[in-house]
Amino acid sequence: MIEDAEPTGALTMPTAEAPYRRIANDIAGKIKSGELKPGDKLPSTRELAETYSVHMNTASRALSLLHDRELITGQPGRGTYVAEPPGQ
């Protein structure tokens, strides 16, 4: 019967967190806990990719998410740093 059929498509997709979100949330947690402080330099995209065993595009996407959350700031030619908290 059709009613007894297993659901297909998006309903059976795993609910695991996307790797770029996992990385971004890990770094955000370190910033919020004070382990990473404003002005601290973050590892390069390549170093993050190696640390988390992901493709460089995934690491880059994680950094973009952190930038969108205003937790980090990029300095062309110098690197990526933990941003000052808003209002500082």
JOMOQUI-V59945 format. One line per field, one symbol per residue. ss: DSSP state (~ for helix, > for strand, _ for the rest). A space follows every 10 residues. Layout:
ss = ???
This chain:
ss = _~~~____~~ ~~______~~ ~~~~~~~~~~ ~~~_______ >___~~~~~~ ~~___~~~~~ ~~~~~~~~__ _>>>>___>> >>______
